[in-house]
Amino acid sequence: MGIIDSPLDSLARMTNNRAMPVSQKPRAILIDVIPSTMEPLQAKRRLMELESLTRTYGGIVVVKLLQKRALPNYRTYIGKGKLEEIIQIAKEEHVELLIINNLLKASQMYAVGELLRPHHMRAWDRIDLILNIFAKNAKTAEAQLQIKLAAIHHMGPRIYGMGQEMMRQAGGTGTRGGQGETNTELMKRHFAQQERRLKRELESLTKSRANHRRRRMRIGLKTVSIVGYTNAGKSSLLRALTRKKVHVADTLFATLDTRVGKLWLPNMQTSVLLSDTIGFIQDLPPQLIDAFRSTLDETVSADLLLHVIDVSDPFMAEKIREVEEVLDVLQVSDTPKIYVFNKIDLAPKFKRGTLSKRYAPYTPVFVSAENKAGLDELIDQISKRLP
């Protein structure tokens, strides 16, 4: 099998030179450590999404496991007995990757990695997986720079933790620990230099877009931004409304950069710019939002937001709330928005009346981007809601 050398893998080797590469289609064990009080449906959703993320990366899911704990294990996050069970399954099923659906501390990742290494396995946490998906899907220079920046934000804090762990295992400084401390400081400085360089390159690439935005404001050209949970059909809607050729796929994070097209509004006898950017997901860490800030600038500066929602999704309400939480972080909660309930062709029995009443302040519109149903009403509502 071919080997993926993503920015995250490169950084992982810098922090632990014994880290093993991962193949393009790794056989994986998934585990989610949850509190014992979590509702079964929520636990099911978390594991389903982790499986979807793994398949999006290209992994083959061998086993899915849940562990209920009042508190994660301090040293390895997963309990010792569960780790032994995982290693035994891995031996029998030829598994090379353990994916943990949580955000682990540096010392915990190091400890788990050391336990798995003799069995030719690696461990990723949830953010490792998302970043490796990003690395595979990034096509433009800007997206690739943003991935590298996000990887540094994620991996950087692990450096100090791993150096401290090496010192602890060595029993002090002056031998292996002292060298670990020295290497830690060197890597921290190297990462800081890389981060500054990446930010300079990103700033150079985004100046052009910023100039375009200022020009649009001067001539009074309105902008509409499509937002929503990943795989809700945002790119399909952009293509249906503007006939712009964009990549559409039934996978998570198929779009990582900004796509812009023109939309004609007959009622206003004018055009507006319609943009589509990266989708959101539950527990999206702040460092990923910060790394993609330049891409999300189109959303921040938009005159109107189209929040695209998969009406066929059984977890629709939860995903609406999670998208709104990210919009709040971006400080665009007060921007006028329309809730676009997409994929009505996949949900023939959805409750239109109930949804219209519940989300009335957001002018709900029901469409199928795939079949182009309901688009005239959406265009009409865009004309009415634009400030």
C-alpha positions in Angstrom: 0.0 0.0 0.0 1.1 3.6 -0.6 2.1 5.8 2.3 0.5 9.2 3.0 3.1 11.8 4.2 0.8 14.5 5.4 1.9 17.7 7.3 0.7 16.1 10.5 2.8 12.9 9.9 5.9 15.0 9.3 5.3 16.9 12.5 4.6 13.6 14.4 8.0 12.3 13.3 9.6 15.5 14.6 8.1 15.0 18.0 8.7 11.2 18.1 11.2 9.8 15.6 9.9 6.3 16.2 6.4 7.2 14.8 5.3 4.7 12.1 3.8 5.8 8.8 0.2 5.0 8.0 -1.0 3.5 4.7 -3.6 5.0 2.4 -6.2 2.5 3.4 -5.3 1.6 7.0 -7.2 -1.1 8.9 -8.5 0.8 12.0 -10.0 0.2 15.4 -12.2 3.1 16.6 -12.9 3.9 20.2 -14.9 6.6 22.0 -14.4 7.2 25.7 -17.6 8.7 27.1 -19.1 9.6 30.5 -21.5 7.0 31.8 -24.3 9.6 31.9 -24.2 10.1 28.1 -27.5 9.3 26.3 -27.2 6.1 24.1 -28.4 8.0 21.0 -25.7 10.7 21.4 -23.1 8.0 21.9 -24.2 6.3 18.8 -24.0 9.5 16.8 -20.5 10.2 18.0 -19.3 6.8 16.9 -21.2 7.0 13.6 -19.5 10.3 12.8 -16.1 8.9 13.7 -16.7 6.0 11.3 -17.7 8.5 8.5 -14.5 10.5 9.1 -12.4 7.3 9.0 -14.0 6.2 5.7 -13.5 9.7 4.3 -9.8 9.4 5.1 -9.8 6.0 3.3 -9.6 3.8 6.4 -11.2 0.4 6.8 -13.1 0.2 10.0 -12.5 -3.2 11.7 -14.0 -2.7 15.1 -15.9 0.1 16.9 -15.7 0.3 20.7 -17.2 2.4 23.5 -15.7 2.8 26.9 -17.7 4.4 29.7 -15.6 6.1 32.3 -16.4 8.8 34.9 -12.9 10.2 34.1 -10.4 9.2 31.4 -7.3 7.3 32.5 -4.8 9.9 33.6 -1.9 8.3 31.8 -3.4 6.6 28.7 -6.9 8.1 28.5 -8.2 4.6 27.7 -8.3 2.1 30.5 -5.5 -0.4 30.8 -7.8 -3.4 30.3 -9.4 -1.8 27.2 -6.0 -1.1 25.7 -5.0 -4.8 26.2 -8.3 -5.8 24.5 -7.5 -3.5 21.6 -4.0 -4.8 21.1 -5.3 -8.4 21.1 -8.0 -7.5 18.4 -5.3 -5.7 16.4 -3.1 -8.8 16.4 -6.0 -11.0 15.2 -7.3 -8.5 12.6 -4.0 -7.1 11.3 -4.9 -3.5 12.5 -2.3 -0.8 12.1 -4.2 2.3 13.4 -6.2 3.1 16.6 -8.4 6.2 16.4 -9.6 7.7 19.6 -12.6 10.0 19.3 -11.3 12.5 21.9 -8.6 15.2 22.2 -5.7 13.7 24.2 -3.0 15.4 26.1 0.6 15.1 24.8 1.7 12.8 27.5 -1.3 10.5 26.9 -0.7 10.3 23.2 3.0 9.5 23.9 2.1 6.8 26.5 -0.5 5.1 24.1 2.0 5.3 21.2 4.7 3.6 23.3 2.3 0.8 24.2 1.2 0.3 20.6 4.6 0.6 18.9 5.8 -3.0 19.7 2.7 -4.2 17.9 3.4 -2.1 14.8 0.4 0.3 15.5 -0.1 4.0 15.7 -2.7 6.1 17.5 -4.5 9.2 16.3 -6.9 11.3 18.3 -10.0 12.9 16.7 -8.1 16.1 15.6 -5.2 14.0 14.1 -7.8 12.3 11.9 -9.5 15.5 10.8 -6.2 17.1 9.9 -5.1 14.1 7.9 -8.4 14.3 6.0 -7.8 18.0 5.4 -4.3 17.2 4.1 -5.7 14.7 1.6 -8.4 17.0 0.3 -6.4 20.3 0.2 -6.0 21.3 -3.5 -5.1 25.0 -3.5 -1.9 26.6 -2.2 -4.0 28.5 0.4 -5.7 25.4 1.7 -2.4 23.5 2.0 -0.8 26.4 3.9 -3.8 26.5 6.3 -3.5 22.7 6.9 0.2 23.1 7.8 -0.7 26.0 10.1 -3.5 24.0 11.8 -1.1 21.0 12.2 1.4 23.2 13.9 -1.3 24.6 16.3 -2.3 21.0 17.1 1.1 19.3 17.3 3.0 22.2 18.9 1.7 21.7 22.4 2.6 18.1 22.3 6.3 18.9 22.0 6.7 20.2 25.5 4.6 17.3 26.9 6.6 14.7 25.1 9.9 16.3 26.3 8.6 16.3 29.8 7.6 12.6 29.5 11.0 11.7 28.3 12.5 13.5 31.3 10.2 11.8 33.7 11.0 8.4 32.4 14.7 9.1 32.5 14.3 10.2 36.2 15.7 13.7 35.8 17.9 15.8 33.6 21.5 15.4 32.4 21.1 12.2 30.5 18.2 11.2 28.2 15.9 13.6 30.0 18.3 16.5 29.6 18.7 15.8 25.9 14.9 15.6 25.7 14.6 19.0 27.2 17.1 20.4 24.8 15.4 18.9 21.8 12.1 20.2 23.0 13.3 23.7 23.1 14.8 23.4 19.6 11.6 22.0 18.2 9.5 24.7 19.9 11.7 27.4 18.3 11.5 25.6 14.9 7.7 25.4 15.1 7.5 29.1 16.0 9.6 29.9 13.0 7.5 27.7 10.7 4.3 29.3 12.1 5.6 32.8 11.3 6.6 31.8 7.8 3.3 30.2 7.1 1.4 33.2 8.3 3.4 35.5 6.1 2.7 33.3 3.1 -1.0 33.1 3.9 -1.2 36.9 4.3 0.4 37.3 0.9 -2.2 34.9 -0.7 -5.2 36.5 1.1 -4.3 40.1 0.3 -5.8 39.7 -3.2 -9.1 38.4 -1.8 -9.2 41.2 0.8 -8.8 43.7 -2.0 -11.6 42.1 -4.0 -13.9 42.4 -0.9 -13.1 46.1 -0.5 -13.8 46.7 -4.1 -17.1 44.9 -3.9 -18.1 47.1 -0.9 -17.1 50.2 -2.8 -19.4 49.4 -5.8 -22.2 48.1 -3.6 -22.0 44.4 -4.7 -23.7 42.3 -2.1 -22.3 38.9 -0.9 -24.1 35.8 0.3 -22.2 33.1 2.1 -23.3 29.4 2.3 -22.5 27.8 5.7 -23.5 24.5 7.3 -22.5 21.2 8.7 -20.1 19.2 6.5 -21.8 17.1 3.9 -25.1 19.0 4.2 -25.0 19.8 0.4 -23.5 23.3 0.4 -21.4 22.8 -2.8 -24.4 21.2 -4.5 -26.4 24.3 -3.7 -23.7 26.6 -5.0 -23.6 24.6 -8.2 -27.4 24.5 -8.6 -27.8 28.3 -8.0 -24.8 29.6 -10.0 -24.0 26.7 -12.4 -20.5 27.0 -11.3 -18.5 23.8 -11.7 -17.4 22.8 -8.2 -16.4 19.5 -6.7 -19.3 17.7 -5.1 -18.9 14.5 -3.1 -20.8 12.5 -0.5 -17.9 12.7 1.9 -17.0 14.9 4.9 -14.8 18.0 4.2 -15.0 17.7 0.4 -14.6 21.5 0.3 -11.7 23.2 2.2 -11.3 26.5 0.3 -13.7 29.2 -0.8 -15.6 28.9 -4.1 -17.4 32.0 -5.4 -20.1 32.3 -8.1 -22.6 34.9 -9.3 -26.3 34.6 -8.6 -28.8 36.7 -10.6 -31.8 38.1 -8.6 -34.6 38.8 -11.0 -36.7 40.7 -8.4 -33.8 43.2 -7.8 -32.4 43.1 -11.3 -28.9 42.6 -10.0 -26.3 40.0 -9.2 -24.9 39.0 -5.9 -21.8 36.9 -5.1 -22.5 33.5 -3.6 -19.6 31.8 -1.7 -19.2 28.3 -0.3 -16.5 27.3 2.2 -15.4 24.6 4.6 -18.1 22.8 6.5 -18.4 22.6 10.2 -18.5 19.6 12.5 -19.2 18.9 16.2 -16.4 19.7 18.7 -14.5 21.7 16.0 -11.4 22.8 18.0 -10.5 26.5 18.1 -7.1 26.0 16.5 -8.8 24.7 13.3 -11.1 27.7 13.2 -8.1 30.0 13.7 -6.1 28.3 11.0 -9.0 28.6 8.5 -9.7 32.2 9.4 -8.6 33.6 6.0 -11.0 31.2 4.2 -13.8 32.0 6.6 -13.4 35.7 6.0 -16.0 35.5 3.2 -18.5 34.3 5.8 -17.5 37.0 8.3 -17.9 39.8 5.8 -21.1 38.4 4.1 -24.3 40.4 4.0 -26.5 37.3 4.3 -25.9 33.7 5.4 -27.5 30.6 3.9 -27.4 28.0 6.6 -27.7 24.7 4.7 -29.3 21.8 6.6 -29.7 18.2 5.7 -33.4 17.7 6.4 -33.0 13.9 6.0 -30.4 13.7 8.8 -31.7 12.1 12.0 -29.4 14.4 14.0 -30.5 17.6 12.2 -31.4 19.6 15.3 -28.0 18.9 17.0 -26.1 19.9 13.9 -28.1 23.1 13.5 -27.1 24.0 17.1 -23.4 23.1 16.5 -23.2 25.2 13.4 -24.7 28.1 15.2 -22.1 27.7 18.0 -19.3 28.1 15.4 -21.0 31.1 13.8 -21.1 32.6 17.3 -17.3 32.0 17.6 -16.9 33.8 14.3 -19.0 36.6 15.7 -21.6 36.5 12.8 -24.6 35.4 14.9 -26.3 38.7 14.1 -25.8 38.5 10.4 -29.2 37.9 8.6 -29.6 34.3 7.7 -31.9 31.9 5.9 -32.3 28.3 6.9 -32.1 26.2 3.8 -33.5 22.7 4.4 -31.8 20.7 1.7 -32.2 17.1 0.4 -36.1 17.1 0.6 -35.9 14.4 -2.1 -34.4 12.0 0.5 -36.9 12.8 3.2 -40.4 12.6 1.7 -42.1 12.5 5.2 -40.3 15.5 6.8 -42.5 17.8 8.8 -42.5 21.0 6.8 -45.1 22.8 9.0 -43.3 22.0 12.2 -39.9 23.1 10.9 -41.4 26.3 9.4 -42.9 27.2 12.8 -39.9 26.3 14.9 -37.4 28.2 12.8 -39.6 31.0 11.6 -37.2 33.8 12.5 -34.8 32.3 9.9 -37.2 32.2 6.9 -37.0 28.4 6.3 -36.9 27.4 2.7 -37.1 23.7 1.6 -35.1 22.6 -1.4 -33.4 19.8 -3.2 -30.1 21.1 -4.7 -29.8 17.7 -6.5 -33.2 18.0 -8.2 -33.3 21.8 -8.3 -36.6 21.9 -6.4 -37.5 25.0 -4.4 -34.7 27.1 -5.8 -37.0 29.8 -7.2 -38.5 30.4 -3.7 -34.9 30.5 -2.2 -33.8 33.1 -4.7 -37.0 35.1 -3.9 -36.2 35.0 -0.2 -32.6 36.0 -0.8 -33.9 39.1 -2.5 -36.2 39.9 0.4 -33.6 39.2 3.2 -30.6 41.1 1.8 -30.1 44.2 3.8 
